[in-house]
Amino acid sequence: MTDTAKLAQLIEPEANALGFDLVRVKMFGNRDDLTLQVMAERPDTRQLTIDDCAELSRRISDLFDEKDPIAEAYRLEVSSPGIDRPLTRLKDFADWAGHEARIHLTAPVDGRKQLTGFLKGVEDGRITIDVNKHEPMTIGFDQVANAKLLLTDALIASTRPLSLDGVEEEEFEEEAPEGAESNPDDIMNEGQD
């Protein structure tokens, strides 16, 4: 299997040249269906547009055609991290303080292998999370096997899309209160606007 750390070393300068931060490089699947997943983001928006993904994909493809770092056939997938993003860098835990996350540990701490709760921040390279139905716990970044934000209304509200181009607005009619009579003409004319 290909060393993803070495791939990340090749990919990061390409992402940086476009003004992006590399979030994660991951290989998954089996030999018959291998995928190289590259996640990146613009530092100012924490997102990428489709055009950004396409440009980074072209740069990586050109580089890998030249260097050929992966022996097996693979599919390249380039994306932004998404709303319920993985937390892969120490700065992610600081940047997303106040949001709910799930952290899987490399080894149990106080009998817990998984911590779910609100991120409190980072101090001296250590992450504090207010664990649900427990108390705040502080762990080292080296103790994190993987982590991600949890999809919540607060997270959705703080993560606005870069563009709404192509999104169709739907109009919703208010429903009549229960027990109110409806006008038969309204029902007959429904959908004929």
C-alpha positions in Angstrom: 0.0 0.0 0.0 1.2 3.5 -0.8 2.5 5.7 2.0 -0.1 8.5 2.4 2.4 10.7 4.3 4.7 10.7 1.2 1.7 11.5 -1.0 0.8 14.4 1.2 4.3 15.7 0.9 3.9 15.7 -2.9 0.4 17.1 -2.8 0.7 19.9 -0.2 2.9 22.2 -2.4 0.4 21.9 -5.2 -2.5 22.8 -2.9 -0.4 25.7 -1.4 0.4 27.1 -4.9 -3.4 27.5 -5.4 -3.7 29.2 -2.0 -5.3 26.2 -0.4 -4.5 24.3 2.9 -4.3 20.6 2.7 -6.7 19.0 5.2 -6.3 15.2 4.6 -4.8 12.7 2.2 -6.3 9.2 2.6 -6.2 6.0 0.6 -9.1 3.6 0.9 -10.7 0.6 -0.8 -9.0 -2.6 -2.0 -6.6 -3.3 -4.8 -9.4 -3.6 -7.3 -11.1 -0.3 -6.3 -8.6 2.0 -4.7 -9.4 5.7 -4.1 -7.0 8.5 -3.2 -9.0 11.1 -1.3 -7.6 14.6 -1.1 -9.4 17.2 1.1 -8.3 20.8 0.9 -9.8 24.2 1.8 -9.3 27.9 1.3 -8.0 29.3 4.7 -10.5 32.3 4.6 -13.6 30.3 3.8 -12.8 26.7 5.0 -14.4 25.5 1.7 -13.6 24.9 -1.9 -15.7 25.5 -5.0 -16.2 22.9 -7.7 -13.7 24.9 -9.9 -11.2 24.9 -7.1 -11.5 21.1 -6.8 -11.1 20.6 -10.5 -8.0 22.8 -10.6 -6.3 21.0 -7.7 -7.3 17.6 -9.3 -5.6 18.6 -12.6 -2.4 19.7 -10.8 -2.3 16.5 -8.8 -3.0 14.4 -11.9 -0.2 16.1 -13.8 2.3 15.7 -11.0 1.4 12.0 -10.4 1.6 11.3 -14.2 5.2 12.6 -14.0 6.3 11.1 -10.7 4.0 7.9 -10.7 4.0 7.5 -6.9 1.2 4.9 -6.8 1.8 1.6 -8.4 -1.8 0.4 -8.4 -4.7 1.8 -10.4 -6.7 4.3 -8.4 -9.4 6.9 -8.5 -8.6 10.5 -7.5 -11.2 12.3 -5.4 -10.6 15.9 -4.5 -13.1 17.8 -2.3 -13.5 20.3 0.5 -13.9 18.7 4.0 -17.6 19.3 4.2 -19.7 20.5 7.1 -19.1 17.5 9.4 -15.4 17.7 8.6 -12.6 15.6 9.9 -10.3 17.3 12.4 -6.9 16.4 11.2 -4.6 19.2 12.4 -4.1 20.6 15.9 -5.4 24.0 14.6 -8.7 22.4 13.6 -9.5 21.7 17.3 -8.8 25.4 18.2 -10.7 26.8 15.1 -13.8 24.8 15.8 -14.0 25.4 19.6 -17.6 25.6 20.7 -18.7 22.9 18.3 -19.6 19.3 19.0 -17.0 16.7 18.0 -16.3 13.0 18.3 -12.7 12.0 19.0 -11.5 8.4 18.7 -8.4 7.8 20.8 -5.3 5.6 20.0 -5.6 4.1 23.5 -8.2 4.4 26.3 -8.0 7.4 28.6 -9.9 7.1 31.9 -11.5 4.0 30.4 -12.8 5.9 27.3 -11.7 5.1 23.8 -14.1 7.7 22.3 -14.8 11.2 23.5 -18.0 13.0 22.3 -18.7 16.6 23.5 -18.0 20.3 22.9 -14.5 21.3 21.9 -13.1 23.9 24.4 -9.9 24.7 22.5 -6.2 24.0 22.5 -3.6 25.1 25.0 0.1 24.1 25.0 -0.6 21.6 22.2 -3.3 19.8 24.2 -6.9 19.5 23.3 -9.8 20.0 25.8 -13.2 18.6 25.1 -16.2 18.9 27.5 -17.3 15.2 27.3 -21.0 14.6 27.3 -22.4 13.2 30.6 -18.9 13.4 32.1 -16.5 16.3 32.5 -13.9 18.2 30.5 -10.9 16.1 29.5 -7.6 17.2 28.1 -5.6 15.0 25.8 -2.5 15.3 23.6 -2.9 15.6 19.8 -0.8 12.4 19.6 -3.6 10.5 21.4 -6.1 11.3 18.6 -6.6 8.4 16.2 -9.3 10.3 14.3 -11.8 13.0 15.0 -14.7 14.8 13.2 -17.2 17.5 13.9 -20.8 16.4 14.5 -23.6 17.7 12.3 -25.6 20.1 14.5 -27.9 23.1 13.9 -25.1 25.4 15.3 -22.5 23.9 12.9 -24.9 24.4 9.9 -25.6 28.0 11.0 -21.9 28.7 11.2 -21.0 27.1 7.8 -22.6 29.1 5.0 -22.1 27.9 1.4 -19.8 30.0 -0.8 -22.4 30.3 -3.5 -26.1 29.5 -4.0 -25.8 29.6 -7.8 -27.9 26.8 -9.2 -29.9 26.3 -6.1 -33.6 26.6 -6.8 -35.8 28.3 -4.2 -38.9 26.5 -3.3 -42.0 28.4 -2.2 -44.1 26.8 0.5 -47.7 27.8 1.0 -48.8 28.1 4.6 -51.2 25.3 5.5 -54.6 26.2 6.9 -54.9 25.7 10.6 -56.3 22.4 11.6 -60.1 22.5 11.5 -60.2 25.4 9.1 -62.3 24.9 6.0 -60.4 24.9 2.7 -61.7 26.5 -0.4 -62.4 23.7 -3.0 -61.3 26.1 -5.8 -57.9 26.3 -4.2 -57.6 22.5 -4.3 -58.7 22.3 -8.0 -56.3 25.0 -9.0 -53.3 23.7 -7.1 -50.2 23.4 -9.2 -51.6 25.3 -12.1 -49.7 28.6 -11.5 
